[in-house]
Amino acid sequence: MANADHGGRPAEALGATAVGTVQARVRVARLGLWLVVAVLALRQVAVVLGTPRGERLTDLETWVGPNGVLHVKGSLYDSTQFTGTPFGGLVLKPLTRAAEQALGWGWTFGTLLLVVALGLVAARALPQPVSRRTSLLAAPVAISLLMLSLPVRNTLYLGQTSIMPVLLVLLGCFAVRGERTSGVLIGVAAALQPTLLLFTPLLWFTGRRRAALSTGATFAACTALAWAAMPRDSYTYWVHHMVGVGLGGRADDLGNQSLHGALLRLGLTGPLEIALFLVLGAAVAVLALRRAVRYAHDGQLLLAVAITGCAAIVVSPTAWQHQLLWVLLAVVGQVGRRASDRYVWPAAVILIMTLPARMMVPDKVILHPLRADLVLLAALATAAVVPFLSRTSQYWQTPIPTRYAPPVPSRFRHIPLVRFLRRVITRPNLFFELLLIRVTYYAYAQIRLAAAGGSNSAGRVTAEEHGEEIHSIERALHIDIERWANHAVVQVDWVRNFFDFYYESFHFGVPLAILAVLYWRRPVDYRWARTAIGFATVFALIGFWLYPLAPPRLMPGLGFIDTVHGPQDFSRPDYGTLTELTNQYAAMPSLHFGWSLWCGLVILILAPRWWMKALGLLHPLFTLTAIVVTGNHWVLDAVGGAAVVGAGFGMTYLFQGPRARMVTAQAEKVSSDSPAPAKARTPS
């Protein structure tokens, strides 16, 4: 009876049923992930082969096409279009005739097979121990991330060979038996990409000395073979161009994510730049190798390989986008003692390697160095800065658990819809939150612009037709007060100036200030408020896309005065620096009013004093007045803004359940003193 539940079923049977359910879910998840891999592969093939012949695989066409440099008698580097080593040219020469016949299909499918092989090897090389679920799902996840990464997409589009050195190194470290064979593979990789010779000391100091010697010997043999076959090209590459410096694009181009390129972009030139590059590069290489050896002895050889590869990016004279795949391998490193911090480093690496830098960093002058060298900084951080956890750390298997607020009963059975989105007491990681805000805002800006056809002039007719519809509805409802309010305010200069200033100044500042205060003082409520405004913004984007609307100030013939931007020529509008960056027809719903209403509701709900609540409600009132009197929105736009905010709070309630009613200051204090769960105090 002790082994049976109240229904008489044995506990062993219940356990077997639970295990079977988990296994079934893992199988379904695995099948779904492999379907994602197939879809991504088909998409990459379609993108490459759907591009016109003269615009796809341009690097490969330049090398081995009918008029490629490998056909031309003389040096490969006469035109500076071939950037590989002489040994790489020697390997590619036999492929020229076959490439002429099937330049697109064969190379593209071959590269995809290399990506699949790379993902399989990386999945098998994960540091032990790993759960069975992880081992089953790791391969399709790894391949999907590789397919989505900018280096692989760039490689497929250009027809580059940069997948091969990475795969050869991983095969040499994890797949083949025998140190000599391992060294041969890594030596061939170094012959294709010389900075990979950094793996030789890694092999030596981790006890694989035969592999290290074999790597050096293979590299020397391949280089000597190329020198004997192509002495002029070898002299040009190794001596005249100093290991390929100056081949391809300009070394100070944004595509060159090496330390040398960054120094050139900072304005350093000549002997000073060369000396600084050599000193800093040597320091990074030594520090990275010491870290890599330590993590290799710790049982994290894949992380050690990633660190060494990132060091090779930093010290390389030129590291173009298709050569930056080593950074993505650093996703296997664990960072952070708290469970809630474990996803920050992988998420940052994946975002940096799958999204363009302009999407990650705002276009501000002060941030231009960061924007120009984002991948280099990620490689530098991986090689020398990020404190990855050791497998001997007490936090490796058991990080400090995430603390949750006591659940609040819901009035409906299936709320919260997603159970794991519980109320977290501990403060979320600031870097991850800023990254999330930045990516979300970039998506918001792009969708908002695309909703008008990509420019302010596109979609103007449709937007004006919708403006006439809104104006007619307001006349029928007797709420068409915009023109009267607009002209009344124009008559009083100080009132006009006040509302112009309010319209331009508080749209972003107030929501960000509220989020900052909540993040610091009340992290539980921060998550609730941030999720609500996120849902509201998504619903607003749908509105912009489906219903482009001209605001009153852009409606010809209605006599509105644009108090903020001045009189406009509608065929060639001028809104200052934002003319080409914003969609002026994204009026319905009004996010100006929607975000201000969100601010007012959050302050009304959370503020501890009545006068704070009253001040909070003044913000949406002033914003509503400002958007109407300046001619930037119709009254119904504000109604739409209120609707999306209400939908945002509703979706938050649906997914996360009721807002946690608790005081978090005491819980945070207890959690900082002890890993034991904090006791929540319910307000009286």
C-alpha positions as CSV (number, residue, x, y, z in Angstrom):
1,M,0.0,0.0,0.0
2,A,2.9,2.3,0.6
3,N,3.8,2.1,-3.1
4,A,0.3,2.8,-4.4
5,D,-1.5,6.1,-4.9
6,H,-5.1,6.7,-3.7
7,G,-6.4,5.2,-6.9
8,G,-4.6,1.9,-6.3
9,R,-2.0,2.3,-9.1
10,P,1.6,1.4,-8.3
11,A,4.0,4.3,-7.9
12,E,6.4,2.6,-10.3
13,A,3.7,2.7,-13.0
14,L,3.2,6.4,-12.4
15,G,6.9,7.0,-12.7
16,A,7.1,5.0,-15.9
17,T,4.2,7.0,-17.3
18,A,5.9,10.3,-16.5
19,V,9.2,9.2,-18.0
20,G,7.4,8.0,-21.1
21,T,5.7,11.4,-21.4
22,V,9.0,13.2,-21.1
23,Q,10.6,11.0,-23.7
24,A,7.7,11.6,-26.1
25,R,8.0,15.3,-25.7
26,V,11.7,15.2,-26.3
27,R,11.1,13.2,-29.5
28,V,8.6,15.7,-30.7
29,A,10.9,18.6,-29.9
30,R,13.8,16.9,-31.7
31,L,11.6,16.3,-34.8
32,G,10.5,19.9,-34.8
33,L,14.1,21.1,-34.5
34,W,15.2,19.0,-37.4
35,L,12.3,20.4,-39.5
36,V,13.6,23.8,-38.6
37,V,17.1,22.8,-39.9
38,A,15.6,21.6,-43.1
39,V,13.6,24.8,-43.6
40,L,16.7,26.9,-42.9
41,A,18.8,24.9,-45.4
42,L,16.1,25.2,-48.1
43,R,15.9,28.9,-47.4
44,Q,19.7,29.3,-47.8
45,V,19.7,27.4,-51.0
46,A,16.7,29.4,-52.4
47,V,18.4,32.7,-51.5
48,V,21.7,31.8,-53.1
49,L,20.3,30.1,-56.3
50,G,17.5,32.6,-56.6
51,T,20.1,35.4,-57.0
52,P,21.1,36.3,-60.6
53,R,24.2,34.5,-61.8
54,G,26.4,37.5,-61.8
55,E,25.5,38.5,-58.2
56,R,25.8,35.2,-56.3
57,L,28.9,33.4,-55.2
58,T,30.9,36.4,-56.3
59,D,34.1,35.4,-54.6
60,L,34.0,31.9,-56.0
61,E,33.2,33.3,-59.4
62,T,36.2,35.6,-59.2
63,W,38.4,32.7,-58.3
64,V,37.4,29.7,-60.3
65,G,34.8,31.0,-62.8
66,P,35.5,31.1,-66.6
67,N,37.5,34.3,-66.2
68,G,38.6,33.7,-62.6
69,V,42.1,34.5,-61.3
70,L,42.9,30.8,-61.1
71,H,42.7,30.6,-64.9
72,V,44.9,33.6,-65.5
73,K,48.6,33.1,-66.1
74,G,50.7,34.9,-63.6
75,S,50.3,35.7,-60.0
76,L,47.0,35.0,-58.1
77,Y,47.4,38.3,-56.3
78,D,47.9,40.7,-59.2
79,S,44.3,41.8,-59.0
80,T,44.1,41.5,-55.1
81,Q,40.8,39.7,-55.6
82,F,42.1,36.4,-54.3
83,T,42.7,36.6,-50.5
84,G,43.5,33.0,-49.6
85,T,46.9,31.5,-49.1
86,P,49.0,30.1,-52.0
87,F,48.1,26.6,-50.6
88,G,44.4,27.5,-50.8
89,G,44.9,28.5,-54.5
90,L,46.7,25.2,-55.1
91,V,43.8,23.2,-53.6
92,L,41.2,25.2,-55.6
93,K,43.0,24.9,-59.0
94,P,41.7,21.4,-59.7
95,L,38.2,22.5,-59.1
96,T,38.1,25.2,-61.7
97,R,36.8,23.0,-64.6
98,A,34.1,21.4,-62.5
99,A,33.1,24.8,-61.0
100,E,32.5,26.1,-64.5
101,Q,29.9,23.4,-65.1
102,A,28.0,23.7,-61.7
103,L,29.2,26.8,-60.0
104,G,26.1,27.2,-57.9
105,W,24.5,23.9,-57.0
106,G,27.6,21.8,-56.1
107,W,29.3,24.4,-54.0
108,T,26.2,25.5,-52.2
109,F,25.1,22.0,-51.2
110,G,28.7,21.0,-50.4
111,T,28.9,24.0,-48.0
112,L,25.6,23.0,-46.4
113,L,27.0,19.5,-45.8
114,L,30.1,21.0,-44.2
115,V,27.8,23.1,-41.9
116,V,25.8,20.0,-40.9
117,A,29.1,18.2,-40.1
118,L,30.4,21.1,-38.1
119,G,27.2,21.2,-36.0
120,L,27.3,17.4,-35.4
121,V,30.9,17.5,-34.2
122,A,30.3,20.6,-32.0
123,A,27.2,18.9,-30.4
124,R,29.3,15.8,-29.6
125,A,32.1,17.9,-28.1
126,L,29.9,19.5,-25.4
127,P,31.6,19.4,-22.0
128,Q,30.4,16.5,-19.9
129,P,28.2,15.6,-18.1
130,V,25.2,16.4,-20.3
131,S,21.7,15.1,-20.0
132,R,20.2,12.8,-22.5
133,R,17.8,15.5,-23.5
134,T,20.6,17.9,-24.2
135,S,22.5,15.3,-26.2
136,L,19.4,14.6,-28.4
137,L,18.6,18.2,-29.0
138,A,22.1,19.7,-29.2
139,A,22.8,18.7,-32.9
140,P,19.8,20.3,-34.5
141,V,20.1,23.4,-32.3
142,A,23.8,23.8,-33.2
143,I,23.1,23.4,-36.9
144,S,20.2,25.9,-36.8
145,L,22.4,28.5,-35.1
146,L,25.1,27.9,-37.7
147,M,22.6,28.4,-40.5
148,L,21.4,31.6,-39.0
149,S,24.8,33.0,-38.2
150,L,26.2,35.9,-40.3
151,P,29.5,34.1,-41.1
152,V,27.7,31.1,-42.6
153,R,25.2,33.2,-44.5
154,N,28.0,35.3,-45.8
155,T,30.0,32.2,-46.8
156,L,27.1,30.7,-48.7
157,Y,26.3,34.0,-50.5
158,L,29.9,34.8,-51.5
159,G,31.1,31.2,-52.1
160,Q,33.9,31.3,-49.5
161,T,35.9,28.4,-48.0
162,S,36.0,29.6,-44.4
163,I,33.9,26.7,-43.1
164,M,36.7,24.3,-43.9
165,P,39.4,25.5,-41.5
166,V,36.9,25.5,-38.5
167,L,35.7,22.0,-39.4
168,L,39.2,20.6,-39.8
169,V,40.2,21.9,-36.4
170,L,37.1,20.4,-34.7
171,L,37.7,17.1,-36.5
172,G,41.3,17.1,-35.4
173,C,40.4,17.8,-31.8
174,F,37.3,15.7,-31.3
175,A,36.6,13.2,-34.2
176,V,39.7,11.4,-35.3
177,R,41.9,8.9,-33.4
178,G,45.6,9.3,-33.1
179,E,47.6,12.4,-32.4
180,R,49.4,12.4,-35.7
181,T,46.1,12.4,-37.7
182,S,44.8,15.1,-35.5
183,G,47.8,17.2,-36.1
184,V,47.6,16.7,-39.9
185,L,44.1,18.0,-40.0
186,I,44.9,21.1,-37.9
187,G,48.0,21.7,-39.9
188,V,46.0,21.7,-43.1
189,A,43.6,24.2,-41.5
190,A,46.6,26.4,-40.6
191,A,47.9,26.2,-44.2
192,L,44.5,27.6,-45.3
193,Q,44.3,30.2,-42.4
194,P,47.8,30.9,-40.9
195,T,46.7,32.4,-37.6
196,L,45.3,29.0,-36.7
197,L,48.9,28.0,-35.8
198,L,47.9,29.3,-32.4
199,F,46.4,25.8,-31.9
200,T,49.9,24.4,-31.9
201,P,50.9,25.7,-28.4
202,L,47.4,24.7,-27.2
203,L,48.1,21.1,-28.2
204,W,51.6,21.2,-26.8
205,F,50.6,22.5,-23.3
206,T,47.6,20.2,-23.1
207,G,49.8,17.1,-23.4
208,R,49.2,16.3,-27.1
209,R,52.8,17.0,-28.2
210,R,52.8,14.6,-31.1
211,A,49.8,16.4,-32.5
212,A,51.5,19.7,-32.0
213,L,54.6,18.6,-33.9
214,S,52.5,17.0,-36.6
215,T,50.5,20.3,-36.9
216,G,53.7,22.3,-37.4
217,A,55.2,19.7,-39.8
218,T,52.0,19.6,-41.9
219,F,51.8,23.4,-42.1
220,A,55.4,23.6,-43.2
221,A,55.0,20.8,-45.8
222,C,51.8,22.4,-47.3
223,T,53.4,25.8,-47.4
224,A,56.6,24.4,-49.0
225,L,54.6,22.5,-51.5
226,A,52.7,25.7,-52.5
227,W,56.0,27.6,-52.6
228,A,57.5,25.0,-54.9
229,A,54.5,25.0,-57.2
230,M,53.9,28.8,-57.1
231,P,57.0,30.6,-55.9
232,R,56.0,34.0,-57.2
233,D,52.6,33.8,-55.5
234,S,54.1,32.5,-52.3
235,Y,56.6,35.4,-52.2
236,T,53.8,37.9,-52.9
237,Y,51.6,36.5,-50.1
238,W,54.2,35.8,-47.3
239,V,56.8,38.6,-47.9
240,H,55.3,41.4,-50.0
241,H,51.9,41.3,-48.4
242,M,53.1,40.1,-44.9
243,V,50.7,37.1,-44.6
244,G,48.0,38.6,-46.8
245,V,47.8,42.1,-45.4
246,G,46.2,44.4,-48.0
247,L,44.6,41.6,-50.0
248,G,40.9,42.0,-50.7
249,G,39.2,45.1,-49.3
250,R,40.8,47.9,-47.4
251,A,42.2,46.9,-44.0
252,D,40.3,49.7,-42.3
253,D,37.0,48.6,-43.8
254,L,34.2,47.8,-41.3
255,G,34.2,44.2,-42.5
256,N,37.7,43.6,-41.1
257,Q,37.0,42.7,-37.5
258,S,40.6,42.2,-36.4
259,L,42.6,44.3,-34.0
260,H,44.6,45.7,-36.9
261,G,41.4,46.9,-38.6
262,A,40.2,48.5,-35.4
263,L,43.4,50.4,-34.9
264,L,43.3,51.7,-38.4
265,R,39.7,52.9,-37.9
266,L,40.8,54.8,-34.8
267,G,43.2,56.8,-37.0
268,L,46.5,55.1,-36.1
269,T,48.8,54.5,-39.0
270,G,52.4,53.7,-39.8
271,P,55.0,52.2,-37.4
272,L,53.1,53.2,-34.3
273,E,50.0,51.2,-35.4
274,I,52.1,48.2,-36.4
275,A,54.0,48.2,-33.1
276,L,50.8,48.6,-31.1
277,F,49.1,45.9,-33.0
278,L,52.1,43.5,-32.5
279,V,52.3,44.2,-28.7
280,L,48.5,44.0,-28.1
281,G,48.1,41.0,-30.3
282,A,50.9,39.1,-28.5
283,A,49.4,40.0,-25.1
284,V,46.0,38.7,-26.2
285,A,47.4,35.6,-27.7
286,V,49.4,34.7,-24.5
287,L,46.5,35.4,-22.2
288,A,44.0,33.5,-24.4
289,L,46.3,30.5,-24.6
290,R,46.7,30.4,-20.9
291,R,43.0,30.5,-20.4
292,A,42.4,27.9,-23.2
293,V,44.9,25.5,-21.6
294,R,43.2,25.9,-18.2
295,Y,39.8,25.2,-19.6
296,A,41.1,22.3,-21.6
297,H,42.5,20.7,-18.4
298,D,39.1,21.4,-16.8
299,G,37.4,19.2,-19.4
300,Q,36.0,22.0,-21.5
301,L,38.0,21.4,-24.7
302,L,35.4,22.9,-27.0
303,L,35.5,26.2,-25.0
304,A,39.3,26.1,-25.2
305,V,39.0,25.7,-29.0
306,A,36.6,28.6,-29.1
307,I,38.9,30.8,-27.0
308,T,41.9,30.0,-29.2
309,G,39.9,30.6,-32.4
310,C,38.8,34.0,-31.1
311,A,42.4,34.9,-30.3
312,A,43.2,34.0,-34.0
313,I,40.5,36.5,-35.1
314,V,42.0,39.3,-32.9
315,V,45.7,38.8,-34.0
316,S,44.9,38.2,-37.7
317,P,45.8,41.1,-40.0
318,T,42.4,40.7,-41.7
319,A,39.4,38.9,-40.3
320,W,36.4,39.3,-42.7
321,Q,32.9,38.4,-41.7
322,H,33.0,34.9,-43.2
323,Q,36.0,34.1,-41.0
324,L,34.3,34.9,-37.6
325,L,32.6,31.7,-36.9
326,W,34.8,31.0,-33.9
327,V,32.9,33.5,-31.8
328,L,29.7,31.4,-32.1
329,L,31.4,28.4,-30.6
330,A,31.9,30.4,-27.4
331,V,28.2,29.9,-26.7
332,V,29.1,26.7,-24.8
333,G,30.8,28.6,-22.0
334,Q,28.9,29.0,-18.8
335,V,28.9,32.4,-17.1
336,G,27.3,33.5,-13.9
337,R,26.7,32.0,-10.5
338,R,22.9,32.7,-10.6
339,A,20.6,30.5,-12.6
340,S,18.9,33.6,-14.1
341,D,22.3,34.8,-15.5
342,R,23.1,31.6,-17.4
343,Y,21.2,32.6,-20.5
344,V,22.8,36.1,-20.8
345,W,26.1,35.1,-22.4
346,P,24.6,32.6,-24.9
347,A,21.9,35.1,-25.8
348,A,24.4,37.9,-26.3
349,V,26.7,35.7,-28.5
350,I,23.8,34.5,-30.6
351,L,22.4,38.0,-31.1
352,I,25.8,39.4,-32.0
353,M,26.5,36.5,-34.5
354,T,23.0,36.5,-36.1
355,L,22.1,40.2,-36.3
356,P,23.9,43.1,-37.9
357,A,25.8,45.5,-35.6
358,R,23.5,48.4,-36.6
359,M,20.6,46.5,-35.0
360,M,22.5,46.0,-31.8
361,V,24.0,49.4,-31.2
362,P,22.2,52.8,-31.7
363,D,23.5,55.1,-34.4
364,K,25.1,57.6,-32.1
365,V,28.4,59.3,-32.7
366,I,29.7,58.3,-29.3
367,L,28.8,54.6,-30.0
368,H,30.3,54.4,-33.5
369,P,33.5,52.6,-32.3
370,L,31.4,50.0,-30.5
371,R,29.2,49.6,-33.5
372,A,32.1,49.3,-35.9
373,D,33.9,46.6,-33.8
374,L,31.1,44.7,-32.1
375,V,32.2,41.2,-33.3
376,L,35.9,42.0,-32.5
377,L,34.9,43.0,-29.0
378,A,33.0,39.8,-28.6
379,A,36.0,37.8,-29.8
380,L,38.3,39.8,-27.5
381,A,36.0,39.3,-24.5
382,T,35.9,35.5,-25.2
383,A,39.7,35.3,-25.6
384,A,40.7,37.3,-22.6
385,V,37.9,38.7,-20.4
386,V,34.8,36.6,-19.8
387,P,35.1,34.6,-16.5
388,F,33.8,31.3,-17.7
389,L,32.9,28.8,-14.9
390,S,35.1,25.9,-14.1
391,R,33.6,22.4,-13.9
392,T,35.0,22.2,-10.4
393,S,33.0,25.2,-9.3
394,Q,30.1,24.6,-6.9
395,Y,27.9,26.6,-9.3
396,W,28.6,24.5,-12.4
397,Q,25.8,22.0,-11.7
398,T,23.9,23.9,-9.0
399,P,23.7,27.6,-9.6
400,I,22.1,29.9,-7.1
401,P,18.4,29.2,-7.8
402,T,16.0,31.9,-9.0
403,R,13.7,33.2,-6.3
404,Y,10.0,33.5,-7.0
405,A,7.2,35.5,-5.4
406,P,4.4,33.5,-3.8
407,P,1.7,32.7,-6.5
408,V,-1.4,34.9,-6.4
409,P,-4.6,33.0,-7.0
410,S,-6.3,33.5,-10.3
411,R,-10.0,33.8,-11.0
412,F,-9.7,31.6,-14.1
413,R,-8.5,28.0,-14.3
414,H,-6.0,28.2,-17.1
415,I,-4.3,31.4,-16.1
416,P,-1.4,31.8,-16.1
417,L,-1.2,30.2,-19.6
418,V,2.6,29.7,-19.3
419,R,3.4,28.4,-15.9
420,F,7.1,28.9,-15.9
421,L,6.7,32.7,-16.3
422,R,6.4,33.1,-12.5
423,R,7.2,36.3,-10.6
424,V,10.9,36.4,-10.2
425,I,12.1,38.3,-7.1
426,T,15.7,38.7,-8.0
427,R,16.7,41.6,-10.3
428,P,17.1,40.6,-14.0
429,N,20.4,40.9,-15.7
430,L,20.8,44.5,-16.8
431,F,22.9,43.7,-19.9
432,F,20.3,41.3,-21.2
433,E,17.5,43.8,-20.6
434,L,19.3,46.6,-22.4
435,L,20.0,44.2,-25.3
436,L,16.4,43.1,-25.4
437,I,15.2,46.8,-25.4
438,R,17.6,47.7,-28.2
439,V,16.6,44.8,-30.4
440,T,12.9,45.3,-29.8
441,Y,13.2,49.0,-30.6
442,Y,15.1,48.3,-33.8
443,A,12.4,45.8,-34.9
444,Y,9.8,48.4,-34.0
445,A,11.5,51.1,-36.1
446,Q,12.0,48.8,-39.1
447,I,8.4,47.5,-39.1
448,R,7.0,51.0,-38.5
449,L,9.0,52.2,-41.6
450,A,8.1,49.2,-43.7
451,A,4.4,49.7,-42.9
452,A,4.5,52.8,-45.1
453,G,6.3,51.0,-48.0
454,G,9.8,51.9,-46.9
455,S,9.6,55.7,-47.1
456,N,7.4,58.6,-46.2
457,S,6.2,59.1,-49.7
458,A,5.2,55.5,-50.3
459,G,1.7,54.7,-49.2
460,R,0.7,58.4,-49.0
461,V,-2.5,58.0,-51.0
462,T,-3.7,55.1,-48.8
463,A,-2.8,57.0,-45.6
464,E,-4.7,60.1,-46.7
465,E,-7.8,58.0,-47.6
466,H,-7.7,56.5,-44.1
467,G,-7.4,60.0,-42.7
468,E,-10.6,61.0,-44.5
469,E,-12.3,58.0,-43.0
470,I,-11.3,58.8,-39.5
471,H,-12.3,62.5,-40.0
472,S,-15.7,61.4,-41.2
473,I,-16.2,59.1,-38.2
474,E,-15.2,61.8,-35.8
475,R,-17.6,64.3,-37.4
476,A,-20.4,61.7,-37.1
477,L,-19.5,61.3,-33.4
478,H,-19.1,65.1,-32.9
479,I,-15.6,64.7,-31.5
480,D,-13.7,66.4,-34.4
481,I,-12.1,69.0,-32.2
482,E,-8.6,68.7,-33.6
483,R,-8.7,71.8,-35.9
484,W,-10.3,74.0,-33.3
485,A,-7.8,73.0,-30.6
486,N,-4.9,73.3,-33.1
487,H,-5.8,76.9,-34.1
488,A,-6.6,77.9,-30.5
489,V,-3.2,76.9,-29.2
490,V,-1.4,78.6,-32.1
491,Q,-2.7,81.9,-30.9
492,V,-0.9,81.7,-27.5
493,D,2.9,81.4,-28.0
494,W,3.8,80.1,-24.5
495,V,1.0,77.4,-24.6
496,R,2.2,76.4,-28.1
497,N,5.8,76.2,-27.0
498,F,4.9,74.2,-23.9
499,F,3.0,71.5,-25.8
500,D,5.6,71.3,-28.6
501,F,8.2,70.7,-26.0
502,Y,6.1,68.2,-24.2
503,Y,5.4,66.3,-27.4
504,E,9.0,66.1,-28.4
505,S,10.6,65.5,-25.0
506,F,8.7,63.0,-22.9
507,H,7.7,60.2,-25.3
508,F,10.7,58.0,-24.5
509,G,12.1,59.6,-21.4
510,V,9.2,58.9,-19.0
511,P,8.7,55.2,-19.8
512,L,12.5,54.6,-19.6
513,A,12.6,56.4,-16.2
514,I,9.8,54.3,-14.9
515,L,11.4,51.1,-16.1
516,A,14.7,52.1,-14.5
517,V,13.1,52.9,-11.1
518,L,11.1,49.6,-11.2
519,Y,14.2,47.7,-12.2
520,W,16.2,49.0,-9.2
521,R,13.5,49.1,-6.6
522,R,10.8,46.6,-7.5
523,P,12.1,44.0,-10.0
524,V,9.0,41.8,-9.7
525,D,6.8,44.7,-10.9
526,Y,9.5,45.6,-13.5
527,R,9.0,42.3,-15.3
528,W,5.2,42.8,-15.2
529,A,5.3,46.4,-16.5
530,R,8.0,45.6,-19.1
531,T,5.9,42.7,-20.5
532,A,2.8,44.8,-20.7
533,I,4.4,47.6,-22.7
534,G,6.1,45.1,-24.9
535,F,2.8,43.5,-25.8
536,A,1.2,46.9,-26.3
537,T,3.9,47.9,-28.7
538,V,3.6,44.7,-30.7
539,F,-0.2,45.3,-31.1
540,A,0.6,48.8,-32.2
541,L,2.9,47.6,-34.9
542,I,0.2,45.4,-36.3
543,G,-2.0,48.5,-36.4
544,F,0.6,50.5,-38.3
545,W,1.0,47.7,-40.8
546,L,-2.7,47.1,-41.4
547,Y,-3.9,50.7,-41.3
548,P,-1.5,53.4,-42.3
549,L,-3.0,56.7,-41.4
550,A,-2.1,60.3,-42.2
551,P,-2.2,62.5,-39.1
552,P,-4.2,65.8,-39.2
553,R,-1.0,67.9,-40.0
554,L,-0.4,65.8,-43.1
555,M,-4.0,66.0,-44.4
556,P,-4.1,68.5,-47.4
557,G,-7.0,70.9,-47.5
558,L,-8.0,70.7,-43.8
559,G,-6.0,73.7,-42.7
560,F,-4.0,72.2,-39.8
561,I,-0.8,73.9,-38.7
562,D,2.2,71.7,-38.0
563,T,3.4,73.4,-34.8
564,V,6.4,71.1,-34.3
565,H,7.9,70.9,-37.8
566,G,6.5,73.9,-39.5
567,P,4.7,74.1,-43.0
568,Q,5.4,71.0,-45.2
569,D,5.6,70.3,-48.9
570,F,3.7,66.9,-48.7
571,S,5.6,65.6,-51.8
572,R,9.0,66.3,-50.2
573,P,8.5,66.5,-46.5
574,D,11.2,67.6,-44.1
575,Y,11.1,66.4,-40.5
576,G,14.8,67.0,-39.7
577,T,17.1,64.1,-39.3
578,L,14.2,61.7,-38.9
579,T,12.8,62.3,-42.4
580,E,14.1,59.1,-43.8
581,L,14.1,57.0,-40.6
582,T,10.5,57.3,-39.3
583,N,7.1,56.5,-40.7
584,Q,5.0,59.7,-40.4
585,Y,1.9,57.7,-41.3
586,A,2.1,55.5,-38.2
587,A,-0.7,57.3,-36.4
588,M,-3.2,54.6,-35.6
589,P,-2.9,53.6,-32.8
590,S,-1.1,56.5,-31.1
591,L,1.9,55.1,-29.2
592,H,2.5,58.6,-27.9
593,F,-0.7,58.3,-25.9
594,G,-0.4,54.6,-25.4
595,W,3.0,54.7,-23.7
596,S,1.9,57.7,-21.6
597,L,-1.3,55.8,-20.5
598,W,0.9,52.9,-19.6
599,C,3.0,55.2,-17.5
600,G,0.0,56.6,-15.8
601,L,-1.5,53.2,-15.0
602,V,1.8,51.8,-13.7
603,I,2.2,54.8,-11.4
604,L,-1.4,54.6,-10.3
605,I,-1.1,51.0,-9.4
606,L,2.4,51.0,-7.8
607,A,2.9,54.5,-6.3
608,P,2.7,54.5,-2.5
609,R,1.3,58.1,-2.1
610,W,-1.9,59.6,-3.5
611,W,-0.1,62.7,-4.8
612,M,2.3,60.5,-6.8
613,K,-0.7,58.7,-8.4
614,A,-2.2,62.1,-9.2
615,L,1.0,63.3,-10.9
616,G,1.2,60.1,-12.8
617,L,-2.2,60.6,-14.3
618,L,-1.3,64.1,-15.4
619,H,1.2,62.6,-17.9
620,P,-1.4,60.9,-20.2
621,L,-3.6,63.9,-19.9
622,F,-0.9,66.3,-21.0
623,T,0.2,63.9,-23.8
624,L,-3.4,63.6,-25.1
625,T,-3.6,67.3,-25.2
626,A,-0.2,67.7,-26.9
627,I,-0.8,65.1,-29.7
628,V,-4.2,66.8,-30.6
629,V,-3.2,70.5,-30.4
630,T,0.0,70.0,-32.4
631,G,-1.9,68.2,-35.2
632,N,0.0,64.9,-34.8
633,H,-2.9,62.7,-34.0
634,W,-6.7,62.3,-34.3
635,V,-8.7,61.8,-31.1
636,L,-9.5,58.3,-32.3
637,D,-5.8,57.6,-32.5
638,A,-5.7,58.0,-28.7
639,V,-8.6,55.6,-28.4
640,G,-6.6,53.1,-30.4
641,G,-3.6,53.7,-28.1
642,A,-5.7,53.0,-25.1
643,A,-7.0,49.8,-26.7
644,V,-3.5,48.4,-27.4
645,V,-2.4,49.2,-23.8
646,G,-5.4,47.4,-22.4
647,A,-4.6,44.5,-24.7
648,G,-1.0,44.5,-23.5
649,F,-2.0,44.3,-19.8
650,G,-4.6,41.6,-20.7
651,M,-2.0,39.5,-22.5
652,T,0.4,39.9,-19.6
653,Y,-2.3,38.6,-17.2
654,L,-3.1,35.8,-19.6
655,F,0.4,34.5,-19.8
656,Q,1.8,35.4,-16.4
657,G,-1.3,35.5,-14.2
658,P,-2.1,38.2,-11.6
659,R,0.5,40.7,-10.6
660,A,2.4,39.6,-7.5
661,R,1.2,41.8,-4.6
662,M,4.3,41.9,-2.4
663,V,7.0,44.1,-1.2
664,T,10.3,43.1,-2.8
665,A,12.8,45.1,-0.8
666,Q,12.9,42.7,2.1
667,A,12.9,39.7,-0.2
668,E,16.0,41.1,-2.1
669,K,17.7,41.7,1.2
670,V,17.2,38.2,2.4
671,S,18.2,36.7,-0.9
672,S,21.4,38.6,-0.9
673,D,22.3,37.3,2.5
674,S,21.4,33.6,2.0
675,P,20.6,31.2,-0.9
676,A,17.6,30.0,1.0
677,P,14.2,31.2,-0.4
678,A,13.2,34.6,0.8
679,K,9.9,35.1,2.7
680,A,7.6,37.5,1.1
681,R,5.8,40.1,3.1
682,T,2.2,40.9,2.1
683,P,1.3,44.5,2.5
684,S,-1.5,45.3,4.9
